[in-house]
Amino acid sequence: MFIGKVTGTVVATQKVGSVAGKKLLLVQSMTVDENGALKATGRAAVAIDTVGAGEGELVLVTQGSSARLTEMTSDVPTDAVIVGIIDAIQVNDREIFKGKA
């Protein structure tokens, strides 16, 4: 899994039938730097949203064969799925991210 920030949506009018009706989001991969701060890695992925995430939210993304293990994606040719919306991140007893309460 990786931490990602939703930066936008992806619209594809022509796609395989099993992807029809799925919400596609653009997710920027994030990392924790040496100072314990969240930082963009420069990599992005298109992920199927299974939890109702929105732009600007930090999310948990799973990739590879694990991306096809959710109820919504078991028959979908996908490589990335949003499986959670992050509430908080703590590093070395310090909270570096706190989402909306």
N, C-alpha and C positions, 0 to 999 in steps of 0.2 A: 504494500500500500504506500501511497505518498500523500503528503499534504498539498492541496491545490487551492487556488483562488479562482473563483468563477469570474471570467472577464467578459463574457458575451455569450450569445446564442449562435447556433449554426442552423441554417435552413437549407434543406435539400429537397426539392420537389420530386426529383427522380431518384428512387432508391429501391432496394429489394423490399418485398412485401413484409418481411418480419421486422423491419425497422420503421415501417409506417406507424405513425401515432406516438413514436417515442420522442421525448424532449432531448435534444442534443445541445450540450453546453460546451463552450470553449473554456478550458481550465489551464491556468498557468501553474506550473510546478513550483513549489516553494521549498526552501530549506532553512535550517537554523544556522546562522553564521557563528563565527568564533566569539562574538560578543553576546550571543544568546538572543539575537533578533531575527525575526522572519525576513527572508530575502528571496526574491524571485530568482530562479535558476536560468531563465532564458528559454526553457522548453515549455511547449504547450501541447495539449492533447484535446481531442474531441471525445467527450464522454457522454454516455447515456445517463440521464438523471433518474434515479429510482426513489428519491427522497424529497423532492420538491424544493431543491436548492434554487437560489436566485443570484443575480449578479452582485459581486462584491463579497459574497460569503466565502469563508474558508471551509473546505470540504475534505473528506477522506475519499480517495480514489483507489480502486483496485484494478489491476491490469492482467493481461494474459488469460489463461484458461479460467482463472478464478473469476474473471469478469462475466463469465457465462453461468455462474452458479446461483444467481438471484432468481426469484420467481419471474421477474419481468424480462430476464435476458437469457433464460435457459435455451431458447431456440433462435437466438439473435447472433449474427456474425459480428461481434464487437470485441474490442481489445481494451476498452476502458469504461468503467462504470462508477458513478458517484454512489457510495454506499452509506455516507454519513455527513451530517453538518456538524462542524466542530464548535463546541461551546467554550472550551478553554484549552490552553496549552501551558504547561509548566515545565521549566528547565532549571535544574539545580535549585529547587525550592523557590523559584521566582516565576511568577505568572507573566508570560510574554504575550499572551493573547487572551482576551475575554470578549466573548461574543455578546450579542443582545440577550438581555435577561427576560 
